[in-house]
Amino acid sequence: MVASSYGEGQGDQVHYEGLQTCGSVWACPCCSARISETRRDEMNQLLAWARAQSHRVMMLTLTARHGRDDDLAELLDRMKDAKRRWAQHRSYREIKPRMIGNVTATEVTGGGAHGWHPHFHVIVILDEETDLEPLRGAWLASLRGAGLDGAGAAFQAQDADAAGNYIAKWGAAEELTLSQRKKGRGRTGRTPAQLLAGSCDEADRKAGYLWAEYATVFHGRRQLVWSRGLKALAGVGEVDDEEAAQDQQQEGQTETARANIPHQVWRDNVAVRRADRRSELLDRAEEVGPDEAVAELIAGHMPGDVIEHDQPYRPREGGLAAAALAAIRPPLRQGP
């Protein structure tokens, strides 16, 4: 168990190390946060390389018209078919010689008024200033060819600033996403992390059903797809999801404390199927420090227990508590 500081004015955050990871970027909040952090670093390397080479960067957003009754698996498969058709369209082939490469990110929201909303973000690296507007008609035609439909909003082209802002949000702390779980219940829907939080924290059965559908459909799919040769050209190494999910120091992270939990104590008192205390132990470690939290655990105190101390409480000299106690006047004596 490791405590880390992420900057002045912020309390230490505690996380576990040395645990087996599943490497699922779609279904596991823990692995997803670490994998996304690695992917964000890779994309930032790409943008830095493109700037150094004076290349043009654009971001395209591709989507389709969708409804509440649409099946997610079928909708996503049709969109992938449309994207294959798009890359074969005459307008795309005319612009392709000016494309150095591209990266496609797949995202989805669900639970809104119009059901599932899968969409692609495509970061395009170009060797010169290029008008990508002809690709709009090519995308709409490709949607129709795949049995879908789309209006003008189905295609959006933005500049390098938008691409940079989008990539900057990759790898954001999972708690930031989960803190917004009560938003997006209307037309736009909720992210998978928000659906999972709604199911667990709010007993939202619909959110749980939608999350289970999403996890099943996205299992085995790739989150980011780089065009052939672009990683090597930009000097970005190959790291698969399982490697990216392993413990690693993140940007701005400084280790402040570390404590080891004996294996049997972990199995018997923390990671227990019917009384899982992993989150409570992290809360306790952030309150008193990893060493003290583990010492309490070994002594038989479970996370969340009220611990009785042998010595009476004495405030720290010169502290606010000591000053407050000193300001309390004794009651006036009544009578003789």
C-alpha positions in Angstrom: 0.0 0.0 0.0 1.5 3.3 -1.2 0.7 6.9 -0.3 1.5 9.6 -2.9 1.4 13.3 -3.1 0.2 15.0 -6.3 1.1 18.6 -5.5 0.9 21.3 -2.8 -2.4 21.8 -1.1 -3.6 18.3 -1.8 -3.8 15.5 0.7 -2.0 12.3 0.1 -3.8 9.6 -1.9 -3.3 5.9 -1.2 -3.4 3.1 -3.7 -2.5 -0.6 -3.7 0.5 -2.1 -5.5 1.5 -5.7 -6.2 -2.0 -6.9 -7.0 -3.0 -8.9 -10.1 -4.5 -6.7 -12.8 -7.1 -7.8 -15.4 -5.9 -5.3 -18.1 -9.5 -4.4 -19.2 -9.7 -0.9 -20.5 -13.5 -1.1 -20.9 -14.8 -2.8 -17.8 -12.3 -2.2 -14.9 -12.2 1.3 -13.4 -8.8 0.6 -11.8 -7.1 -0.8 -15.0 -8.9 1.7 -17.2 -7.4 4.7 -15.3 -3.8 3.4 -15.7 -4.2 2.3 -19.3 -5.8 5.6 -20.2 -2.9 7.4 -18.6 -0.4 5.5 -20.7 -2.4 6.1 -23.9 -2.6 9.8 -23.1 1.2 9.9 -22.9 1.5 8.2 -26.2 -0.9 10.6 -27.9 0.9 13.6 -26.4 4.2 12.2 -27.9 2.4 12.0 -31.2 1.3 15.7 -31.0 4.8 16.8 -29.9 6.3 15.0 -32.8 3.8 16.4 -35.3 4.5 20.0 -34.0 8.3 19.4 -34.3 7.8 18.3 -37.9 5.5 21.2 -38.7 2.7 18.9 -39.6 -1.0 19.8 -39.6 -3.2 18.2 -36.9 -7.0 17.8 -37.2 -9.6 16.0 -35.2 -12.7 14.5 -36.9 -15.7 13.2 -34.9 -17.9 10.6 -36.6 -21.3 9.4 -35.4 -24.7 8.3 -36.7 -28.3 8.8 -36.0 -29.4 6.5 -33.2 -32.5 5.7 -31.2 -33.6 4.3 -27.9 -34.4 0.9 -29.4 -31.1 0.4 -31.2 -29.0 -2.6 -30.2 -25.5 -1.5 -29.2 -23.7 -4.4 -30.8 -25.5 -4.0 -34.1 -25.1 -0.2 -34.0 -21.4 -0.4 -33.3 -20.8 -3.1 -36.0 -22.6 -1.0 -38.6 -20.6 2.1 -37.7 -17.4 0.1 -38.1 -18.6 -1.0 -41.5 -19.4 2.6 -42.4 -15.8 3.6 -41.4 -14.4 0.9 -43.6 -16.5 2.2 -46.5 -15.5 5.7 -45.7 -11.8 4.9 -46.1 -12.5 3.4 -49.5 -14.6 6.4 -50.7 -13.2 8.4 -53.7 -13.1 11.7 -51.6 -11.1 9.9 -48.9 -8.7 8.4 -51.4 -8.1 11.8 -53.0 -7.0 13.3 -49.6 -5.2 10.2 -48.3 -1.8 11.1 -50.0 -1.6 14.1 -47.8 -2.3 12.0 -44.7 0.8 11.0 -42.8 -1.4 8.8 -40.4 -4.3 8.8 -38.0 -5.4 7.4 -34.7 -9.1 6.4 -34.1 -10.6 6.4 -30.5 -13.9 4.6 -29.9 -16.2 6.0 -27.3 -19.8 5.5 -26.2 -22.4 7.0 -23.9 -25.8 5.4 -23.0 -29.0 5.8 -21.1 -30.1 9.1 -22.7 -33.3 9.9 -24.5 -31.9 8.6 -27.8 -30.2 5.4 -26.4 -26.7 4.4 -27.1 -24.4 6.9 -28.7 -21.2 5.3 -30.1 -18.8 7.7 -31.9 -15.3 7.8 -33.3 -12.7 10.5 -32.7 -10.0 10.5 -35.4 -6.8 12.4 -34.9 -5.4 13.0 -38.4 -1.8 14.1 -39.1 -1.4 15.9 -42.5 1.7 17.1 -44.3 0.1 20.4 -45.3 -3.0 22.6 -44.8 -5.9 20.5 -46.2 -9.6 21.1 -46.5 -11.3 18.0 -45.0 -14.8 19.1 -45.6 -15.2 16.8 -48.7 -15.0 13.9 -46.2 -18.3 14.9 -44.7 -20.3 13.8 -47.8 -18.1 10.6 -47.9 -19.0 9.8 -44.3 -22.8 10.4 -44.8 -22.7 8.2 -48.0 -20.8 5.5 -46.1 -23.4 5.5 -43.3 -26.2 4.9 -45.8 -24.2 2.1 -47.3 -23.9 0.5 -43.9 -27.7 0.8 -43.3 -27.4 3.8 -41.0 -28.2 7.5 -41.4 -26.8 10.8 -40.3 -27.3 14.5 -40.6 -24.7 17.3 -40.7 -23.9 16.7 -37.0 -22.7 13.2 -37.8 -19.4 14.7 -39.1 -17.3 17.4 -37.3 -13.8 18.7 -38.2 -11.8 20.6 -35.6 -8.3 22.0 -35.4 -5.2 21.1 -33.4 -6.4 23.0 -30.3 -9.4 20.8 -30.1 -7.3 17.7 -30.6 -5.0 18.8 -27.8 -7.8 19.5 -25.4 -9.4 16.1 -26.1 -6.1 14.3 -25.5 -5.5 16.3 -22.3 -8.6 14.7 -20.8 -7.3 11.2 -21.3 -6.1 9.5 -18.1 -8.0 11.9 -15.8 -8.5 10.5 -12.4 -11.4 8.0 -12.3 -12.9 9.9 -9.3 -13.4 12.9 -11.6 -15.5 10.9 -14.0 -17.4 9.2 -11.1 -18.1 12.6 -9.4 -20.2 13.5 -12.5 -22.3 10.3 -12.4 -25.5 12.2 -11.6 -25.2 14.3 -14.8 -26.0 13.3 -18.3 -29.4 11.7 -17.5 -31.2 13.6 -20.3 -30.6 13.6 -24.0 -26.8 12.9 -24.0 -26.6 9.9 -21.7 -23.9 8.8 -19.3 -20.4 7.4 -19.8 -19.9 3.7 -18.9 -18.1 4.8 -15.6 -21.2 6.9 -14.7 -23.5 4.0 -15.4 -21.5 1.7 -13.2 -21.4 4.2 -10.4 -25.2 4.7 -10.7 -25.7 1.0 -10.5 -23.5 0.5 -7.4 -24.1 3.7 -5.5 -27.7 4.5 -6.4 -29.1 1.0 -6.9 -30.1 2.2 -10.4 -31.1 -1.1 -12.1 -31.4 0.3 -15.6 -27.9 1.7 -15.3 -26.6 -1.7 -14.2 -28.3 -3.4 -17.2 -26.9 -0.9 -19.6 -23.4 -1.2 -18.2 -23.5 -5.0 -18.5 -24.6 -4.7 -22.1 -21.8 -2.3 -22.8 -19.1 -4.5 -21.1 -20.3 -7.5 -23.1 -20.2 -5.7 -26.4 -16.9 -3.9 -26.0 -15.0 -6.9 -24.6 -12.0 -7.7 -26.8 -12.3 -4.5 -28.9 -9.5 -2.0 -29.1 -9.9 1.5 -27.6 -7.3 3.1 -29.9 -6.3 2.1 -33.4 -3.2 3.6 -35.0 -2.7 3.6 -38.7 0.1 1.3 -40.0 3.6 2.7 -39.3 2.5 5.9 -37.5 3.8 4.8 -34.0 7.2 3.9 -35.5 7.3 7.2 -37.4 6.5 9.2 -34.2 8.9 7.2 -32.0 6.1 5.8 -29.8 6.8 2.3 -28.3 4.4 -0.6 -28.3 2.7 -1.2 -24.9 -0.3 -3.5 -24.7 -3.2 -3.0 -22.2 -2.0 -5.6 -19.7 1.4 -3.9 -19.5 -0.2 -0.5 -19.3 -2.4 -1.7 -16.4 0.6 -2.6 -14.2 1.6 -0.3 -11.4 3.5 2.8 -12.6 4.2 6.3 -11.4 2.0 8.9 -12.9 2.7 12.4 -13.9 3.3 14.7 -10.8 3.2 11.7 -8.4 5.7 11.6 -5.5 5.7 8.7 -3.1 5.4 9.7 0.6 4.9 6.4 2.4 4.7 2.6 1.9 3.6 -0.3 4.0 3.3 -4.0 3.3 0.2 -6.0 4.1 0.9 -9.7 5.0 -0.7 -12.0 2.5 -2.8 -13.9 5.0 -4.0 -10.7 6.6 -5.0 -9.5 3.2 -6.9 -12.7 2.4 -8.6 -13.1 5.8 -9.4 -9.5 6.7 -9.4 -7.2 3.6 -10.2 -8.9 0.3 -13.1 -11.0 1.7 -15.9 -12.0 -0.7 -18.7 -11.2 1.7 -17.1 -8.3 3.6 -14.7 -6.6 1.1 -12.8 -3.9 3.0 -10.4 -2.6 0.4 -11.9 0.8 0.0 -12.4 1.3 3.7 -8.7 0.4 4.3 -7.6 3.0 1.7 -9.8 5.6 3.5 -8.2 4.7 6.8 -4.7 4.9 5.3 -5.3 8.3 3.9 -6.5 9.4 7.4 -3.6 8.0 9.5 -1.0 6.9 7.0 -0.3 3.4 5.5 2.0 2.3 8.4 -0.6 3.0 11.1 -3.4 1.6 9.0 -1.6 -1.7 8.5 -0.5 -1.9 12.1 -4.1 -1.5 13.2 -5.1 -4.2 10.7 -2.5 -6.7 12.0 -3.6 -5.9 15.6 -7.1 -7.1 14.7 -8.8 -3.8 14.1 -10.9 -3.8 11.0 -11.2 -0.7 8.8 -14.1 1.4 10.0 -13.8 0.1 13.6 -13.6 2.7 16.4 -10.3 2.2 18.1 -10.0 2.9 21.8 -6.7 4.4 22.8 -5.1 3.7 26.3 -3.8 7.3 26.7 -6.3 10.2 27.0 -6.3 12.7 24.2 -3.8 15.6 24.5 -3.8 18.3 21.9 -0.6 19.2 20.2 1.2 22.1 21.9 0.7 25.4 20.0 -2.1 23.9 17.8 -5.6 25.2 17.3 -7.1 22.5 19.6 -4.7 23.6 22.4 -5.6 27.2 21.9 -9.3 26.5 22.0 -9.0 24.5 25.2 -7.0 27.2 26.8 -9.7 29.8 26.0 -12.3 27.9 27.9 -12.9 29.5 31.3 -13.8 27.4 34.4 -17.4 27.9 35.6 -17.9 30.4 38.4 -18.3 28.8 41.8 -21.8 29.1 43.4 -22.1 29.7 47.1 -19.5 28.9 49.8 
